[in-house]
Amino acid sequence: MTPAAILMGGAPLIQQAVAIRLAKHGLTIAVLGSDSVTLQETVDAVATNGLSPVPVAMQCPDHQSVRDALQSIRKRCGRIATFVIGLDQQSLVGGALGLDGLATVMRATEEGASQLESQGSGQIVYMLTSTGRYRSGYFKIGASRLSEQAAVEGALLAQMRQLALELAPRGVRANAVAAGLIEGAIGEAEWLVTTDNDREAILEEISVGRRGTPDEVAAVVEFLALGSSSYITGATIDVNGGWWMS
């Protein structure tokens, strides 16, 4: 049996990049979610790179199905090495995040934490954005207001810190990645309708002068998800090209 890396939520392109990186370490990739298309895209991304073992995709529309999926994966793989979780990006785009979306992520994370705690090891990695950490996005105007997203992501960062405190004595670590403006993923809809002059002004705020890539976010998730980050817990790592610095 090979340990599992469980992925749930987050921007699809970032999720795919994370899946590929973790699969290269020989982990069984298990993708959970309610959208069958997104699940299949992540499975296909791993398969296209010729990686094995074959990923597992499981639709989980509610809290109980997430619990059942985690228990099934642990039984099949023997151990869950890491649980990577983010907000459902379709909910963000559709403006339907709200308390229901927050509750889904928090309950799923608690279930994952319970599984890791019972086995005495593992990592939890939250895939979030800069919205909940610094300000509500790069754009002053956009398709939807981001105040709700900022509040939800701020709550998840608070959950992460508390879990890190509670679980560290039990061999489990919890950290987060806060991504900035990422090509094809975070902020893409606003970017596409922004004028060239405004794009240039936005890039001038970013120290490295460009948007990031999904794989650059995935590289940090990979670091936090594996044993090489063994002395890091309760931390949020910014992947934003120096847009905001802490």
Disulfide bonds with the S-S distance in Angstrom:
none
